[in-house]
Amino acid sequence: MIPLGIALPWSLPLTLVIYGVVVAAAVWIYRDAKARGSRYAPLWALSTLVFTIVPVLAYLYLHREAGPAR
């Protein structure tokens, strides 16, 4: 059993990978929204950074019929 307060050796790299995926998703959503001409692109990116998966799912749902941005 691991005592509380002692970090596992893989916890830092795992945390960095998770944060990296969230930042990559925010950048992708920002670029896609900007390419579509959305004035809310920074808001989409910021909400992705704060709330992670919920804005990603909402963005994908709202833009599902529009197809890829050009």
FIGU-556330 format. One line per 2 residues: number of its first residue (from 0); their letters; for each residue z negated, y negated, x negated of N, C-alpha, C. Coordinates in pm, whole numbers, plus 32768, in hexadecimal, padded with zeros to 4 digits. Atoms other than C-alpha are relative to their C-alpha. Layout:
N
NUM = A = Z,Y,X,Z,Y,X,Z,Y,X; ... .
This chain:
70
0 = MI = 8000,8077,7FAB,8000,8000,8000,8000,7F84,7FA7; 7FF5,807B,804E,805B,7EA6,7F80,7FA1,7F99,803B .
2 = PL = 805B,8067,7FCE,7F4B,7D9E,7F9A,804B,7F83,802D; 7FC1,807B,7FD0,7F9D,7C60,8056,8005,7F98,7F92 .
4 = GI = 7FF3,806A,8062,8019,7B40,7F81,804D,8029,7F84; 7FB3,7FD3,8074,80D3,7C15,7E81,8090,8017,802E .
6 = AL = 7F73,7FF5,7FDA,824B,7BEE,7E96,803E,807D,7FC5; 7FB6,7F8E,8033,8329,7D1B,7E72,806B,7FCE,7FA0 .
8 = PW = 7F9F,8030,8063,841D,7D09,7D4D,8088,7FDC,803A; 7F7E,801B,7FC6,854F,7D03,7E32,7FFD,7F91,8067 .
10 = SL = 8009,8062,7F94,84CF,7BFA,7F21,8048,7F7D,7FE0; 7FBC,807D,8022,8555,7ACA,7E64,8097,8010,8006 .
12 = PL = 7F6E,7FF2,7FF4,86B9,7B4C,7E37,802E,8014,8091; 7FDD,7FEA,7F74,86BF,7BC2,7FA1,7FFB,7F7D,804F .
14 = TL = 800D,8081,7FBF,8648,7A6E,8019,8074,7FA5,7FDB; 7F91,8054,802D,8750,79BE,7F48,8084,802D,803E .
16 = VI = 7F87,7FCC,7FC0,8861,7A9F,7FD5,8005,7FD6,8093; 8005,8027,7F73,87F2,7A59,8139,801C,7F6B,8010 .
18 = YG = 7FE5,8090,7FFA,87E9,78E1,80FB,8091,7FE2,7FDC; 7F75,8013,8025,893D,78F9,8054,805E,801D,8074 .
20 = VV = 7FAD,7FDE,7F8B,89D2,79A0,8188,7FF5,7F94,806B; 8013,806A,7F9B,893C,7897,826D,804A,7F81,7FD5 .
22 = VA = 7FB9,8078,8031,89C3,777B,8193,8097,8014,8009; 7F71,7FE4,7FF6,8B19,7822,8182,8030,7FF6,8091 .
24 = AA = 7FDC,8009,7F72,8B1E,7841,82FF,8003,7F6E,802D; 8003,808D,7FDB,8ABE,76D1,8323,807B,7FB6,7FC9 .
26 = VW = 7F8A,803F,803C,8BD4,7667,8234,807D,802A,804B; 7F8B,7FD0,7FB7,8CD1,7741,82EA,800A,7FBC,8089 .
28 = IY = 7FFF,8040,7F7C,8C6E,76B5,843F,8023,7F6C,7FF3; 7FE0,808D,8014,8C7B,7551,83B9,8095,7FEC,7FE7 .
30 = RD = 7F71,800D,8021,8DD7,757D,8325,8058,8022,8078; 7FB1,7FD9,7F8D,8E5A,762D,845B,7FF9,7F95,806D .
32 = AK = 800F,8067,7F99,8DCC,7528,8549,8048,7F80,7FD6; 7FBB,8076,8032,8E53,7411,846D,8098,8010,800D .
34 = AR = 7F70,7FE5,7FF3,8FAD,74B4,846A,802D,7FF8,8092; 7FDF,8008,7F71,8FA3,74C1,85E5,7FF1,7F71,8036 .
36 = GS = 800E,808B,7FD6,8F55,734D,85F1,7F7F,7FE3,804B; 807F,8014,7FBB,8DF3,7372,8674,7FAE,7F93,7FBB .
38 = RY = 8056,8067,803B,8D18,7242,8641,7F72,8034,7FEE; 8085,7FC5,800D,8BEA,7329,8654,7FF7,8065,7F8D .
40 = AP = 8000,7FA0,806F,8C40,73ED,8517,7F7E,7FFB,7FAF; 807F,8001,804B,8B0C,7371,8456,7F8B,8038,8051 .
42 = LW = 806B,7FCC,7FAA,8A2F,73C4,857F,8005,8099,8008; 7FF2,7F6E,8000,8ABB,7527,858F,7FC9,803A,7F7D .
44 = AL = 802E,7FCE,8082,8A79,7555,841A,7F68,7FF4,7FF3; 8091,8013,8009,8919,74C7,842C,7FB6,8061,805A .
46 = ST = 8043,7FA3,7FA5,88BE,7599,855A,8008,808F,7FCA; 7FF5,7F7C,803D,893E,76CD,84A1,7F99,8011,7F92 .
48 = LV = 8065,7FF9,806A,885C,767E,837A,7F73,800F,8037; 8087,7FFE,7FC8,872F,764F,845C,7FE7,807D,8055 .
50 = FT = 8016,7F94,7F9F,875E,775A,8567,804B,8081,7FE0; 7FB4,7F8F,8037,8839,7852,84A3,8062,8040,8062 .
52 = IV = 7F9E,7FAE,7FBA,88DD,7951,858A,8027,7FC9,808A; 7FE3,802F,7F78,88C9,78A5,86DF,8077,7F9F,8002 .
54 = PV = 7F8A,8059,7FFF,89BB,7785,868C,8081,8048,7FD7; 7F89,7FB5,8028,8AAA,7879,85E2,8039,804A,8078 .
56 = LA = 7FD2,7FB9,7F89,8ABC,794E,871A,8035,7FA1,806B; 7FD3,8063,7F9E,8ADB,781B,87FA,8087,7FC7,7FD8 .
58 = YL = 7F81,8037,802F,8BF4,778C,8723,8071,8065,8012; 7F9A,7F99,7FEF,8CB2,78D3,8721,8022,8015,8093 .
60 = YL = 7FE9,7FEE,7F71,8C87,78F4,8899,8051,7F8C,803A; 7FBF,8075,7FC8,8CF5,7791,88E6,8091,7FF0,7FCF .
62 = HR = 7F7A,8012,8037,8E2B,77A4,8808,804F,8083,7FFA; 7FC0,7F7D,8006,8E94,790B,884C,8091,7FFF,802D .
64 = EA = 7F77,8003,7FCD,8FD1,78B1,890A,805A,7FA1,7FB3; 7FB0,8063,8048,9042,7799,8824,804B,803D,7F8C .
66 = GP = 7FBE,7FC3,8073,90A0,7882,870A,7FD7,7FBB,7F7F; 8025,803C,807F,908D,782B,859A,802D,7F6E,7FF5 .
68 = AR = 7FDD,808C,8017,9090,76BF,8530,8073,7FF9,7F9C; 7F8E,800F,805B,91C5,7643,847B,7FE1,7F9F,7F91 .
